[in-house]
Every structure is written in structure tokens, then in C-alpha cells.
Amino acid sequence: MLLAALTLLASCKKDDSDPEQTKDYVQLKTGNYWIYRVSQIDSLGMETLTNEYDSVYISGDTTINGNVYAVKKYSTAIFPTEYLRDSSNYLVDLWGIKRFSPVNFSDTLKKGFRIIYPNDTIFFYYCKMMDGKAMVTVPAGIFMALNYRETYLPTANLPYTTPVRNNYLYAKNIGVVQFNVNFVYSRRQMVWRLVRYNVN
């Protein structure tokens, strides 16, 4: 009896120390889908709930340059089809850019700048994971989520100086439960909140 108890205790300690896995958060199996309701937030911070719903689903997989990618499709025209895979515990896109990690909260995963014609830089950006989980309430429920944040730093070519942030909130065993996109010129943003989902 004592031996069984010690074995159970040892197994529990081992499970607690196991590192988080990207696959548990990104849910790239074929047939998985997520339905979101969209709201809009104006430049003054006033939010309006719309009657617009967007669907996101994994339609299958494909091999590109010897790597197998999940094909993630969006019903909205704002987003293209994405090709994503789990690589060394990172979510990686077709260009090898790291898009999520459940364990790396210190490194910048992506950085760069955006320009307008002819050669005027309008903002610099960097992306990283925020440390710790946040509680997120959406129509589908209440979740503890990890936040992949994109931060955009405006330059003198824009009429404001406040950083702009897009947040992609991933819940374990669910996927993305909420995300937002900012429009840098109008200062308007759109927010997608999870309504229902199916993950295998």
C-alpha cells in the first residue's frame, strides 16, 4: 500500500514538471474549427458588437520543402490561408517565423518594420509571449490563456505615438479563444471572441 502511494506521488510530481507543449494550444488536427463573433472598437475606445461571425478551420495538411504544414483557413477576407506546423515546441509558419511558444517568455520571436510608398517607415514592430496566463471571458466560456502579443511602435509619419498591440490568446486544449487586429491609420480595431469550437 505504501509502495503504491509513493508511486502515485512520484508520478504526480513528474506530471507537474512536464513542460507545456505547443500542440496542446494550437490544435492543428484536420477537422478542428472555431467560430468567432466580431466586435469593433473605434478610436475613442467605444466597442460595438456586430452580427458578423467568422469561422476558422483546419482543412488538411500539405508538404512544403519536406515539412508537413497544417492548412488553416479563415472565412474572412482579412486573413489569408495560413500554413503552420509545430517545430521544436514553437508554432512556426511557412517562412519559419515563430508565432507561439508555451515556454519562451523572454525572447523576441519576431521583429521588423513596415513601410509605405516610396520608402517611409510607419512603424517598427516586435512580437513575444507575455509571461503567465490571463483569464479570458468569451461567449464560449472562461479560459486561462497564454498571450502572443504583437507590439507596433509608430514613427513620426503617423499622427500618434502610443504603441498599438494585437493580442492572440491561446487556451490549452482549445486554441485561440480571442484575438484583435488594429488598423493603424484609423485607430479602429476589431476583436474576435470564441463562440463555439470543435477540437479533436
Phi, psi and omega in degrees: 000315178297318180298318179297320180295318179294322178295317178297318179297318181296319181292323178296317179297322179295317180297320180297330184270353180295134181290152175296149182244134179303319184301332180288339183260329187265335171052071187261018180286142178302135180098344177293142177212159180221136177246130183238146169261140187256138170234160180241142178237124182278182185293344178266359179089009180276126184259137178235124177281128180261174174263019182269135176237140177238144177245145176230135182210157176265111187273345182158204176221166180210153180256125179229123181052038176084358179251142180267124181244142168283143179260111183254120184247146179243143178280341181272148180285348181296326186249141175276175168294136179250148175243116190228150175210160176268118182227115178053040178069027170237148166277123186236140178264187186299334182264007178081011181279134180282126186246355179187147171210136177271000186229338184261100182252010184247324185277149168283123184274338181201144175205160180171204179210160178238142181234159171243160183297138359276315183213034182267119176286128179260333173194155170260154180218156172213154184229136177203166176278137174278139184289131176087167180260150177241146176279129183235129177251120179227170180304331181282348180145191179248128186226152168265125191228150171266142188248114168269115187247133171257123180246126181249127183253108183294151175256185181294347180282353177249153186277017178212162184239353182289131177302146178250135185231132169254134182239131177242110189258116184254125175255142182297135179067011180236306188116207181283121181260340178199143172206159180225155177228129178261147175251114196292331182278315183275345185064014175275153174221158177240144182234132177252123180240134186293130178256313176205166186199165172215119178233140181264000000 
